[in-house]
């Protein structure tokens, strides 16, 4: 029998709620909580806990749970789960009081005065933000998560109490209505179970998943439970034979090990069935085997013995000892061909690794050890919490933060190496851009290329285990909006979005100022004559923070420049005079340079280039969108003339613009290379090529997107292409059907 501490670490959290002793302290000494606390706390600490119990019991007096039990049974049950993890006295007290600020008249100050600042901060971090009004229940929930996780970044015990709270609520969810049970179960699967996994709380993680599965998919849960019960009887003989063979071989080699069979938890079986689209009968590894040995060298010795006993399945070996998981988990995993060809999953770990695997970050309180493994695990946890702080600081609101958090709570990891040999754990499917942001935000913002295993590769390249990754940066580079299509980490997504929003805001403010000045000129007013008092009056009327906010709204199309100009002028005049002094005049023309960035968009439906007659349309989501005057898609916008602006090209512009060409050419070898060569000779660049599906005819249509400076450059390019004998027809197209629909 393992020692007492290890025995408790290996139990499921629900085992601490067994009815061997009364839950509530009719006789304090015989209660479950006292029995659990006596195993590791001093009598003086236990007395503090019971003082907190009396305080919480009085505060919750008269409150009843949906099950009909006194409300105090819930905080006691939460405290009992945490006592099973041997958490410290302040955490147990916070568990007993975690709902008093939220659900009773007790204040944070009263808790602080009676039990200290540490307990009060833990309780405050667990309290919902009921006093703040939110636009929706979803926003309120997201802000609650944000507050709780920020408190957790300061003190990880906040989330330990919250996970125990959620676990007990899930264990007693039967009294809720089905729709509420499904909602809570889904939330637990998406947020709480992954957090438990991320912190290495394996037992709580598995139980949260199973309980969520039971409440979200009750019929599937029941069918799968019955199937496992039936399989348990059928496979008992095979499992027993494998256990005897392993124990016998280890005895021959004089290696001591605690060998046990284990059954996969229900939800992991369900995930495997749905993930691989296979039936239950096709899953052979419902049972696995765990070997716990005395030290690290013994782990590899046992691995050699097992590979001699049963043949290993190629590609099914993972060394989480040399490269631990992000939550600190360490073990050797191998899959073997067992008797009758049955695959056998085996985990091999030392006793210390087993402690971490069960207790995770709570092992710091559970074992009070200075072991290097625990220190490394705590460092990894701290880095993850720090990443949460970075993500929240870059997120525009709580809903966006919650979205990034869900992305960041990944179940699988890919391990890659930096140029200096440091190992980084990234989420499955991570790209070179995710890696760059994982190294440092500035590296991510300025990355332009990547070398994977000493070879240049695209930034969107998906990384694999063991890749050596080196990021190449440039001083003036910046994030590309296209990165959002393939990055998978919350940190990368948050930083890219933050940069793009900041850049769009700055660019839109510059464009908005030009548009406002244009409107003021049309009203015979010089922008320099608008004084600060007029702006201040306008800011008060609009409820805006500053002048830049109004200018940004103009640039983004959220406010009309004409309206703002009229109101600014009115602020400096006597009421009723403005129409006489400033009759409406046609607006002037805005010059488009092509370098305005995201504040000015060039419509893909017509792809305007310098030299084309153009119009500007104010789109509330995209800012100023430039179309050619004959673009088919502008007809639907004509009904709103106030949103159209006269625009013209800046003759000094020197950037490249995309244009679509449709070329009919002979369908023969080398044709594409000949055309590409002619485009290069014209100092143009090919951005995209697509071809119509071949029907074995003599000619085929090729669609090019090329980059040109203006219409003169385009005309020169088209002349060169027409000189190719096998090019029979060519014309500039106004985008694809898909592009037109996108407008």
PAMARSE-204018 format. One record per residue (C-alpha): residue number from 1; residue in one letter; x, z, y. Coordinates in steps of 0.001 Angstrom, whole numbers, always signed. Each point is the difference from the previous one (the first is absolute). Layout:
PAMARSE-204018
  pos  code       px       pz       py
  NUM     a        X        Z        Y
...
This chain:
PAMARSE-204018
  pos  code       px       pz       py
    1     x       +0       +0       +0
    2     x    +1485     -929    +3415
    3     x     +542    +2734    +2565
    4     x    -2932    +1172    +2103
    5     x     +771    -2098    +3086
    6     x     +356    -3225    -1970
    7     x    -3089     +781    -1974
    8     x    -2048     +138    +3188
    9     x    +1601    -3099    +1469
   10     x    -1122    -2039    -3012
   11     x    -3649    +1050     +136
   12     x    -2731    -2031    +1628
   13     x    -1230    +1429    +3273
   14     x    -3461     +536    -1479
   15     x    +1455    +2453    -2527
   16     x     +468    +2520    +2783
   17     x    -3779     +174     +378
   18     x     -644    +1047    -3592
   19     x    -2574    +2810     -380
   20     x    +2363    +2456    -1758
   21     x     -322    +2323    +3016
   22     x    -2590     +213    +2798
   23     x     +561    -2336    +2948
   24     x    -1280    +2379    +2674
   25     x    +1520    +3486     +137
   26     x    -2697    +2401    -1125
   27     x    +3060    +1814    -1292
   28     x    +2919    -1425    +1941
   29     x    +2607     +771    -2657
   30     x    -1846    -1975    -2674
   31     x     -732    -3109    +2088
   32     x    +1611    -3345     -831
   33     x    +1739     -168    +3384
   34     x    +1665    +3394     -400
   35     x    +1195     -876    -3498
   36     x    +1488    -3262    +1294
   37     x    +1646    +1637    +3032
   38     x    +1539    +2846    -2009
   39     x    +2167    -2536    -1820
   40     x    +2160     -672    +3067
   41     x    -1050    +1954    +3143
   42     x     +894    +3544    +1060
   43     x    -2820    +2613     +245
   44     x     +291       +5    +3825
   45     x     -570    -3786      +65
   46     x    -2981     +322    -2335
   47     x    -1488    +2595    +2369
   48     x     +285    -2487    +2893
   49     x    -1801    -2603    -2105
   50     x    -2875    +2381     -693
   51     x     -234     +902    +3662
   52     x     -433    -3729     +673
   53     x    -2627     -131    -2764
   54     x    -2015    +2795    +1637
   55     x     +307    -1713    +3394
   56     x    -1132    -3379    -1394
   57     x    -2806    +1565    -2068
   58     x    -1395    +1672    +3121
   59     x     +290    -3220    +2040
   60     x    -1809    -2097    -2655
   61     x    -2653    +2690     -666
   62     x    -3383    -1606     -614
   63     x    +1419    -3509     -523
   64     x     -900    -1614    -3337
   65     x    +1522    -3053    -1705
   66     x    -2231    -2810    -1282
   67     x     +484    +1413    -3495
   68     x    -1672    +3249    +1127
   69     x    +3211    +2058     -187
   70     x    +1254    +2117    +2932
   71     x    +2207    -2190    +2220
   72     x    +2997    +2301     -445
   73     x     +331    -1211    -3613
   74     x    +1402    -3280    +1346
   75     x    +2928    +1429    +2054
   76     x     +802    +2395    -2885
   77     x      +98    -2918    -2445
   78     x    +2300    -1961    +2344
   79     x    +2289    +3043     +308
   80     x      -11     +328    -3801
   81     x    +1171    -3611     -484
   82     x    +2845     +586    +2462
   83     x     +873    +3341    -1629
   84     x     +422    -1966    -3236
   85     x    +2710    -1982    +1850
   86     x    +1545    +3311    +1146
   87     x     -303     -859    +3692
   88     x    +1003    +2564    +2618
   89     x    -2189    +2681    +1605
   90     x     -815    -1859    +3291
   91     x    -1213    -3011    -2003
   92     x    -2278    +2135    -2210
   93     x    -1407    +1752    +3098
   94     x     -544    -3373    +1734
   95     x    -1849    -1204    -3126
   96     x    -2349    +3016     +184
   97     x     -626     -630    +3715
   98     x     +154    -3810     +118
   99     x    -3678     -394     +957
  100     x     -523    +3028    +2291
  101     x     +902    -1830    +3255
  102     x    -2045    -3065     -940
  103     x    -3090    +1652    -1514
  104     x     -269    +3449    +1664
  105     x     +364    +1542    +3454
  106     x    +3617    +1043     -671
  107     x    +2581    -1540    +2372
  108     x    +3581    -1074     -621
  109     x    +1146    +2778    +2355
  110     x    -1763    +2662    -2099
  111     x    +1661    -1312    -3179
  112     x    +3367       +5    +1782
  113     x     -446    +3537    +1262
  114     x     -914    +1355    -3426
  115     x    +2173    -2083    -2371
  116     x    +2709    -1537    +2189
  117     x     +757    -3344    +1662
  118     x    +1148    -1666    -3236
  119     x    -3355     +532    -1736
  120     x    -1932     -970    +3156
  121     x    +1884    -3335     +266
  122     x     -671     -775    -3673
  123     x    -3727     +755     +440
  124     x     -140    -2058    +3217
  125     x    +1618    -2963    -1732
  126     x    -2763     +143    -2618
  127     x    -2910     +291    +2464
  128     x    -2021    -3100     +833
  129     x     -456    -1275    +3548
  130     x    -3742     +727     +176
  131     x      -25     +703    +3739
  132     x    +1177    -3500     +947
  133     x    -2571    -2804     +162
  134     x     +920    -3183    -1866
  135     x    -1646    -3404      +30
  136     x     -504       +6    -3769
  137     x     +349    +2179    -3079
  138     x    +2842    -2271    -1147
  139     x    +1925     +591    +3215
  140     x     -575    +3761     -257
  141     x    +1254       +2    -3594
  142     x    +3063    -2051     +964
  143     x     +849    +2353    +2877
  144     x     -349    +2996    -2344
  145     x    +2493    -1595    -2392
  146     x    +2323     -699    +2888
  147     x      -97    +3595    +1208
  148     x     +464    +1411    -3490
  149     x    +2944    -2277     -791
  150     x    +1695     +763    +3302
  151     x     -345    +3711     -782
  152     x    +1367     -790    -3467
  153     x    +3067    -1660    +1543
  154     x     +762    +3319    +1683
  155     x     -811    +2117    -3081
  156     x     -602    -1629    -3393
  157     x    -2000    +3058    -1148
  158     x    -2959    -1351    +2034
  159     x     -439    -2868    -2452
  160     x     +563    +2253    -3036
  161     x    -2973    +2138    +1091
  162     x    -2029    -3133     +772
  163     x     +716    -1485    -3430
  164     x    -1041    +3237    -1730
  165     x    -3135      +39    +2194
  166     x     -824    -3592     -977
  167     x     +711     +719    -3678
  168     x    -2496    +2881     -110
  169     x    -2584    -2067    +1897
  170     x     +440    -2800    -2541
  171     x     -379    +2483    -2876
  172     x    -3334    +1157    +1461
  173     x    -1296    -3372    +1196
  174     x    -2871     -195    -2507
  175     x    -2464    +1667    +2429
  176     x     +364    -2800    +2577
  177     x    -2204    -3106     +242
  178     x    +1383    -3061    -1848
  179     x     +785    -2004    +3164
  180     x    +1926    +2911    +1545
  181     x    +1851     +588    -3275
  182     x    +1085    -3656      -39
  183     x    +1132     +132    +3655
  184     x    +2055    +3177     -522
  185     x    +1435    -1360    -3261
  186     x    +1084    -3254    +1680
  187     x    +1610    +1918    +2866
  188     x    +1850    +2167    -2535
  189     x    +1263    -3053    -1893
  190     x    +1147    -1748    +3185
  191     x    +1596    +2945    +1820
  192     x     +323    +3359    -1751
  193     x    +1074    -1038    -3497
  194     x    +2751    -2321    +1352
  195     x    +1249    +2794    +2307
  196     x     +170    +2384    -2978
  197     x    +1960    -2656    -1881
  198     x    +2276     -594    +3009
  199     x     +791    +3736     +129
  200     x     +704     +139    -3745
  201     x    -3022    +2212     -838
  202     x     -565    -1805    -3273
  203     x    -2640    +2268    -1566
  204     x    -2138     +127    +3148
  205     x     +439    -3766     +467
  206     x    -1214     -821    -3500
  207     x    -2948    +2382     +161
  208     x    -1096    -1343    +3401
  209     x      +78    -3540    -1416
  210     x    -1974     +933    -3109
  211     x    -2634    +1936    +1985
  212     x     -301    -2868    +2497
  213     x     -415    -2460    -2869
  214     x    -2710    +2217    -1517
  215     x    -1980     +164    +3260
  216     x     +546    -3549    +1235
  217     x     -591    -1775    -3332
  218     x    -1929    +2532    -2137
  219     x    -1116    -2533    -2642
  220     x    +3477    -1477     -464
  221     x    +1463    +3501     -159
  222     x    -2426    +1018    -2739
  223     x     +551    -3149    -2107
  224     x    +3804     +303     +283
  225     x      -74    +3739     -814
  226     x    -1911     -670    -3211
  227     x    +2379    -2834     -946
  228     x    +3022    +2293     +462
  229     x    -1611    +2751    -2092
  230     x     -551    -2478    -2819
  231     x    +3538    -1384     +320
  232     x    +1444    +3514       -1
  233     x    -1262     +578    -3518
  234     x    +1063    -3442    -1241
  235     x    +3543     +273    +1334
  236     x     +651    +3642     -803
  237     x    +1869     -857    -3201
  238     x    +2258    -2573    +1737
  239     x     +816    +2434    +2839
  240     x     +834    +2751    -2488
  241     x    +2301    -2310    -1966
  242     x    +1880    -1040    +3159
  243     x     +382    +3635    +1137
  244     x    +1413    +1022    -3390
  245     x    +2438    -2943      -16
  246     x    +1305     +792    +3518
  247     x     +386    +3742     -716
  248     x    +1742     -728    -3309
  249     x    +2529    -2410    +1507
  250     x     +793    +2393    +2908
  251     x     +552    +2851    -2495
  252     x    +2429    -2204    -1943
  253     x    +1954     -648    +3218
  254     x     -144    +3718     +906
  255     x    -1700     -699    +3375
  256     x    -2473    +2585    +1296
  257     x    -3094    -1430    +1630
  258     x    -3606     +986     +629
  259     x    -1945    -2986    -1419
  260     x    -3692     -444     +795
  261     x    -2604    -2745     -150
  262     x    -2001     -706    +3140
  263     x    -3098    -2039     +685
  264     x     -216    -2324    +3011
  265     x    -2567    +1236    +2505
  266     x    -3267    -1925     +136
  267     x     +423    -1714    +3335
  268     x    +3463    -1353     -870
  269     x    -1501    -1577    -3142
  270     x    -2825    -1480    +2089
  271     x    +2491    -1385    +2564
  272     x    +2012    -1611    -2797
  273     x    -3146    -1597    -1468
  274     x    -1135    -1404    +3363
  275     x    +3513     -908    +1206
  276     x     +863    -1993    -3139
  277     x    -3605    -1035     -791
  278     x     +186    +1327    -3556
  279     x    -2418    +1893    -2250
  280     x     +493    +3623    -1030
  281     x     +815    -1097    -3550
  282     x    +3026    -1927    +1357
  283     x    +1593    +3118    +1528
  284     x    +2379    +1529    -2515
  285     x    +1839    +2454    +2210
  286     x    -2813    +2502     +613
  287     x    +2356    +2574    -1489
  288     x    +3512     +550    +1259
  289     x    +2704    +2488     -891
  290     x    +1944    +2321    +2267
  291     x    +3372    +1490     -902
  292     x    +1333    +2855    +2137
  293     x    +3695     +807     -500
  294     x    +2383    +2579    +1472
  295     x    +2090    -2157    +2379
  296     x     +666    -3476    +1372
  297     x    +2605    -1176    -2594
  298     x    -2469     +902    -2772
  299     x    -2532    -2450    +1506
  300     x    +2273    -2971     -675
  301     x    +1048    +1396    -3404
  302     x    -3670     +189    -1064
  303     x     -579    -3528    +1299
  304     x    +2744    -1285    -2324
  305     x    -1500    +1864    -2963
  306     x    -3488    -1431     +626
  307     x    +1291    -3559     +410
  308     x    +1658     +443    -3388
  309     x    -3243    +1267    -1539
  310     x    -2346    -2670    +1399
  311     x     +920    -3330    +1623
  312     x     -451      -58    +3810
  313     x    -2239    -2651    +1557
  314     x    +2159    -2156    +2347
  315     x     -721     +477    +3703
  316     x    -1938    +3230     -570
  317     x    +2745    +2478     +910
  318     x      +81    +1775    +3390
  319     x    +2657    +2448    +1133
  320     x    -1712    +2246    +2565
  321     x    +2849    +2521     -352
  322     x    +2646    -2232    +1585
  323     x    -2551    -1349    +2496
  324     x    -2779    +2626     +516
  325     x    -3466    -1006    +1179
  326     x     -803     +510    +3683
  327     x    -1831    +3264     -812
  328     x    +3063    +1483    -1729
  329     x    -1177     -738    -3557
  330     x    +2796     -382    -2562
  331     x     -256    -1054    -3657
  332     x    +1159    -2629    -2437
  333     x    -2860    -2287    -1061
  334     x     +289    -2215    -3064
  335     x    -2500    -1849    -2182
  336     x     +762     -410    -3725
  337     x    -1416    -1936    -2945
  338     x    -1534    +2771    -2108
  339     x    -1490      -26    -3495
  340     x    -2388    -2905     -709
  341     x    +1307    -1738    +3178
  342     x    -1699    +2522    +2295
  343     x    +1739     +291    +3417
  344     x    +1107    +3594     +751
  345     x     +552    +1165    +3575
  346     x    +2656    +2739     +284
  347     x    +1042    +2187    +2951
  348     x    +3269    +1929     -171
  349     x     +868    +2615    +2622
  350     x    +1780    +3310     +492
  351     x    -1883    +3243     +618
  352     x     +834     -139    +3729
  353     x    -1300    -3579     +206
  354     x    -3164    +1100    -1794
  355     x     -554    +2737    +2580
  356     x     +236    -2538    +2842
  357     x    -2232    -2489    -1851
  358     x    -2800    +2571     -200
  359     x     +377    +1964    +3239
  360     x    +1558    -2623    +2313
  361     x     +582    +1232    +3526
  362     x    -1613    +3344     -941
  363     x    +3025     +662    -2238
  364     x    +1760    +1350    +3099
  365     x    -2332    +3000      -72
  366     x     -567      +39    -3755
  367     x    +3608     +364    -1119
  368     x    +1901    +1209    +3119
  369     x    +3014    -2031    -1053
  370     x    +2920    -1631    +1811
  371     x     +340    -2725    -2605
  372     x    +1190    -3294    +1507
  373     x    -2928    -1874    -1574
  374     x    -2497    +2088    +1948
  375     x    +1975     -512    +3215
  376     x       -3    -3784     -526
  377     x    -3741      +55     -684
  378     x     -658    +1988    +3176
  379     x    +2103    -2474    +1987
  380     x    -2048    -2894    -1364
  381     x    -3222    +1815     +893
  382     x    +1321     +686    +3496
  383     x     +904    -3691     +447
  384     x    -3492    -1040    -1058
  385     x    -1606    +2490    +2415
  386     x    +2305    -1271    +2757
  387     x    -1146    -3535     -775
  388     x    -3610    +1173     +444
  389     x     +912    +1281    +3467
  390     x    +1559    -3371     +853
  391     x    -3076    -1859    -1232
  392     x    -2449    +2181    +1941
  393     x    +2019     -372    +3219
  394     x     -205    -3807     -319
  395     x    -3692     -106    -1030
  396     x    -2524     -822    +2707
  397     x    -2679    +2300    -1397
  398     x     -837    +2233    -2948
  399     x    -1693    -2791    -1984
  400     x    +3147    -2110     +194
  401     x    +2089    +3027    -1000
  402     x    -2231     +562    -3043
  403     x     +372    -3665     -959
  404     x    +3804     +253     +208
  405     x      -66    +3273    -1959
  406     x    -1956    -1595    -2859
  407     x    +2540    -2831     -101
  408     x    +2852    +2513      -62
  409     x    -1415    +2048    -2896
  410     x    +1272    -2480    -2557
  411     x     -164     +772    -3716
  412     x    +3015    -2111    -1046
  413     x    +3462     -371    +1455
  414     x    +2759    -2588      +94
  415     x    +3561    +1315     +289
  416     x    +2498    -2068    +1970
  417     x    +3528     +551    +1326
  418     x    +1300     -141    +3577
  419     x    +3397    -1663     +688
  420     x    +1595    +3485     -199
  421     x    -1525     +701    -3419
  422     x    -2746    +2374    +1160
  423     x    -3227     -219    -2031
  424     x    -3275     -603    +1859
  425     x    -3420     +391    -1640
  426     x    -2520    -2555    +1284
  427     x    -3578     -754     -975
  428     x     -640    -2581    -2696
  429     x     -165    -3464    +1557
  430     x    +2238    +1020    +2930
  431     x    +1783    -2801    +1853
  432     x    +3281     -204    +1896
  433     x    -1883     +904    +3207
  434     x    -1308    +3214    -1630
  435     x    +3587     +806     -973
  436     x    +1241     -606    +3562
  437     x    -2556    +2440    +1451
  438     x     +760    +2540    -2742
  439     x    +3659       -5    +1102
  440     x     -814     +398    +3712
  441     x    -2681    -1137    +2440
  442     x    +2543    -1872    +2170
  443     x    +1297    -1877    -3067
  444     x    -3565    -1057     -797
  445     x     -785    -1099    +3558
  446     x    +3167    -2135     +230
  447     x     +328    -1444    -3500
  448     x     +355    -3783     -229
  449     x    +1317     -598    -3535
  450     x     +825    +1767    -3246
  451     x    +2553     -224    -2792
  452     x    -1347    +1049    -3401
  453     x    +2760     +422    -2586
  454     x    +2454    -1723    +2402
  455     x    -2220    -3096     +392
  456     x    -2019     -944    +3092
  457     x    -3756     +224     -577
  458     x    -3238     -188    +2062
  459     x    -1143    +3244    +1663
  460     x    -3249     -145    -1977
  461     x    +1927     +202    -3307
  462     x    -1450    +2649    -2313
  463     x    +2612    +2528    -1107
  464     x     +667     +949    -3626
  465     x    +1520    +3073    -1611
  466     x    +3771      +88     +439
  467     x     +219    -2582    +2806
  468     x    +2871     +417    +2490
  469     x    -1518     -684    +3421
  470     x    +1808     -686    +3284
  471     x    -1950     -623    +3203
  472     x    +1387    -2333    +2694
  473     x    -1124     +842    +3554
  474     x     +145    -1654    +3425
  475     x      +24    +1887    +3300
  476     x    -2892    -1947    +1582
  477     x    -2168     -387    -3102
  478     x    -3426    +1647     -218
  479     x    -2798     +413    -2602
  480     x    -1957    -3071     -991
  481     x    -3831     +273     -350
  482     x     +303    -1932    -3305
  483     x    +1791    +3016    -1535
  484     x    -3338    +1824     -150
  485     x    -1090    -2510    -2660
  486     x    +2518    +1269    -2540
  487     x    +1383    +3471     +851
  488     x    -1414    +2735    -2252
  489     x    +1364    +3298    +1383
  490     x    -1954    +2073    +2507
  491     x    +3090     +558    +2162
  492     x     +796    -3706     +358
  493     x    -3627     -914     +717
  494     x     -364    +2763    +2624
  495     x    +3206     -925    +1850
  496     x     -747    -3743       -9
  497     x    -3523     +550    +1319
  498     x    +1234    +2429    +2653
  499     x    +2652    -2459    +1226
  500     x    -2423    -2945      +80
  501     x    -2652    +2001    +1860
  502     x    +2552    +1209    +2553
  503     x    +1344    -3526     +470
  504     x    -3500    -1493     +259
  505     x     -981    +2654    +2539
  506     x    +3049     -755    +2201
  507     x     -455    -3774     -237
  508     x    -3747     +257     +602
  509     x     +563    +2136    +3097
  510     x    +2325    -2698    +1462
  511     x    -2539    -2735     -792
  512     x    -2842    +2146    +1384
  513     x    +1877     +435    +3282
  514     x     +420    -3768     +344
  515     x    -3682     -568     -788
  516     x    -1086    +2646    +2512
  517     x    +2256    -1437    +2713
  518     x    -1516    -3430     -707
  519     x    -3517    +1388     +466
  520     x     +989    +1816    +3215
  521     x    +1493    -3206    +1447
  522     x    -3277    -1821     -747
  523     x    -1714    +2683    +2084
  524     x    +2527     -497    +2840
  525     x    +1597    +3386     -545
  526     x    +3696     +612     -530
  527     x     +857    +2440    -2815
  528     x    +2417    +1827    +2326
  529     x    -2940     +933    +2259
  530     x    -1676    +2045    -2778
  531     x    +1149    +3532     +775
  532     x     +364    +3017    -2318
  533     x    -3279    +1623    +1138
  534     x    -1987    -3064    -1163
  535     x    +1693     +172    -3411
  536     x     -674    +3747     -267
  537     x    -3719     -533     +731
  538     x     -135    -2742    -2629
  539     x    +1775    +2201    -2580
  540     x    -2599    +2738     +549
  541     x    -2878    -2479     -337
  542     x    +1427    -1472    -3235
  543     x    +1185    +3335    -1418
  544     x    +3424    -1599     -575
  545     x    +3259    +1970     -152
  546     x    +2093    -2366    +2107
  547     x     +268    -3460    +1545
  548     x    +1801    -1394    -3087
  549     x    -3021     +812    -2185
  550     x    -2288    -2182    +2152
  551     x    +2558    -2818     +164
  552     x     +424     +143    -3803
  553     x    -3794     -222     -445
  554     x      -59    -3086    +2243
  555     x    +2808    -1609    -1985
  556     x    -1767     +746    -3287
  557     x    -3304    -1364    +1314
  558     x    -1787    +3363      -72
  559     x     -601     -178    +3767
  560     x     -580    -3114    +2152
  561     x    +2600     -531    +2711
  562     x    -2675    -1225    +2447
  563     x    -2055    +3185     -404
  564     x    +3021    +2275     +494
  565     x    +1103    -2010    +3065
  566     x    -3463     +300    +1603
  567     x     -127    +3740     -670
  568     x    +3513     +597    +1370
  569     x     -865    -1824    +3216
  570     x    -3299    +1890     +247
  571     x    +1885    +3326     -185
  572     x    +1646     -834    +3340
  573     x    -3070    -1323    +1852
  574     x    -3185    +1313    +1450
  575     x    -2938     -466    -2356
  576     x    -1791    -3341     +475
  577     x    +2811    -1848    +1791
  578     x    +1967    -1321    -2892
  579     x    -2152    -3030     -865
  580     x      +77    -1233    +3589
  581     x    +3750     +396     +309
  582     x     +968    -1247    -3447
  583     x    -2342    -2650    -1419
  584     x     +711     -973    -3585
  585     x    +2586    -2789     -313
  586     x    +1230    -1812    -3106
  587     x    +2864    +1877    -1602
  588     x    +3533    -1339     +217
  589     x    +2071    -1100    -2961
  590     x    +2129    +2236    -2230
  591     x    +3365    -1393    -1061
  592     x     +805     +315    -3707
  593     x    +3683     +294     -841
  594     x     -385     +291    -3779
  595     x    +2111    +3156      -53
  596     x    -2774    +2523     +666
  597     x      +94    +1273    -3582
  598     x    -3169    +1414    -1561
  599     x    -1904     +167    +3322
  600     x     -444    -3792     -115
  601     x    -1026    -1642    -3282
  602     x     +165    -3740     -707
  603     x    -3062    -1030    -2005
  604     x     +855    -1270    -3475
  605     x    -3060    -2240      -35
  606     x    +1610    -2379    +2526
  607     x    +3609    +1247     +379
  608     x     +505     -833    +3708
  609     x    +3481    -1025    +1189
  610     x    +1403     -501    +3538
  611     x    -1431    -3211    +1419
  612     x    -3446     +517    -1584
  613     x    -2862     +707    +2469
  614     x     -962    +3595     -816
  615     x    -2601    +2709     +616
  616     x     +278    +3778     -455
  617     x    -2699    +2065    -1703
  618     x      -83    +3812     +375
  619     x     -491    +1485    -3468
  620     x     -666    +3763      -81
  621     x    +2081     +456    -3171
  622     x    +2860    -2463     +539
  623     x     +451     -182    +3782
  624     x     +353    -3469    +1567
  625     x     -361    -2831    -2556
  626     x    +1203    -3473    +1038
  627     x    -1880    -3098    -1259
  628     x     +400    -3705     +747
  629     x    -2844    -1230    +2236
  630     x    -1315    -2286    -2780
  631     x     +175    +2606    -2798
  632     x    -3191     -217    -2148
  633     x     -215    +3769     -421
  634     x     -372     +764    +3745
  635     x    -3554    -1373     +135
  636     x    -1422    +3248    -1388
  637     x    +1743    +1973    +2763
  638     x    -1364    -2133    +2865
  639     x    -3114    +2216     +213
  640     x    +2130    +2730    +1606
  641     x    +1717    -1715    +2990
  642     x    +1163    +3313    +1528
  643     x    +2516     +336    -2832
  644     x    +1695    -3361     +689
  645     x    +3053     -268    +2232
  646     x    +1861    -3007    +1382
  647     x    +3547      +48    -1347
  648     x    +2974    -2333     +283
  649     x    +3418     -301    -1599
  650     x    +3113    +1285    +1713
  651     x    +2274    -3068     +343
  652     x    +3043    +2209     -627
  653     x    -1181    +1190    -3439
  654     x    +2528     -487    -2785
  655     x    -1448    +1521    -3176
  656     x    -1082    -1912    -3125
  657     x    -3681     -493     -860
  658     x    -1615     -823    -3333
  659     x    -1930    -3234     -451
  660     x    -1707    -1534    -3051
  661     x     +768    -3546    -1169
  662     x    -1770    -1889    -2777
  663     x    +2154    -2776    -1476
  664     x    -1085    -2622    -2542
  665     x    +3076    -1227    -1872
  666     x     +964    -1818    -3171
  667     x     -173    +2194    -3087
  668     x    +3523     -489    -1307
  669     x    +3177    +2049     -657
  670     x    +2020    +1034    +3070
  671     x    -2845     -595    +2468
  672     x     -278    +3665    +1019
  673     x    +3768     +276     +530
  674     x       -2    -3141    +2211
  675     x    -2774    +1386    +2224
  676     x    +1648    +3453     +175
  677     x    +3272    -1630    +1048
  678     x    -1723    -1929    +2823
  679     x    -1628    +3236    +1244
  680     x    +3401    +1734      +34
  681     x    +1577    -2955    +1883
  682     x    -2660     +485    +2715
  683     x    +1214    +3615     +477
  684     x    -3252    +1310    -1413
  685     x     -541    +2599    -2720
  686     x    -2464      -53    -2904
  687     x    -2093    +3181      -80
  688     x    -2263     -904    -2930
  689     x     -707    -2884    -2419
  690     x    -3001     -608    -2242
  691     x    -1031    -3049    -1982
  692     x    -3342    -1238    -1188
  693     x     -359      +77    -3784
  694     x    +1347    -3193    -1524
  695     x    -2490    -2444    -1522
  696     x    +2734    -2445    -1091
  697     x     -786    -2318    +2937
  698     x    +2687    -1981    +1874
  699     x     -206    +2165    +3146
  700     x     -445    +3725     +596
  701     x     -749    +2219    +3007
  702     x    +2606    +2573    +1042
  703     x     -911    +2755    +2507
  704     x    +2880    +1284    +2133
  705     x     +104    +2859    +2488
  706     x    +3002     -749    +2222
  707     x    +1483    +1695    +3073
  708     x     +367    -1943    +3255
  709     x     +693     +841    +3660
  710     x    -2766    -2100    +1572
  711     x    -1937    -3264     -257
  712     x    +3060    -2082     +978
  713     x    +1957    +1564    -2886
  714     x    -2966     -615    -2337
  715     x     -249    -3658    +1083
  716     x    +3701     -515     -721
  717     x     -419    +1591    -3450
  718     x    -3007    -2182     -851
  719     x    +1862    -3175    +1071
  720     x    +2836     +846    -2379
  721     x    -2446     +613    -2860
  722     x    -1828    -3309     +598
  723     x    +3309    -1852     -445
  724     x      +75    +1099    -3663
  725     x    -1269    -3072    -1940
  726     x    -1982    +1992    -2568
  727     x    -1920    +2047    +2622
  728     x    -3283    -1921     +405
  729     x    -2045    +2354    +2170
  730     x     +565    +3141    +2077
  731     x    -2039    +2132    +2377
  732     x      +16    +3426    +1605
  733     x    -2742    +2205    -1486
  734     x    -1918    +2881    +1556
  735     x     +663    +2506    -2775
  736     x    -1551     +479    -3437
  737     x    -3576     +973     -714
  738     x    +1180    +3476     -919
  739     x    +1760     +352    +3355
  740     x    -3084    -1116    +1892
  741     x    -2130    +2530    -1843
  742     x    +2548    +2704     +841
  743     x     -662     -573    +3697
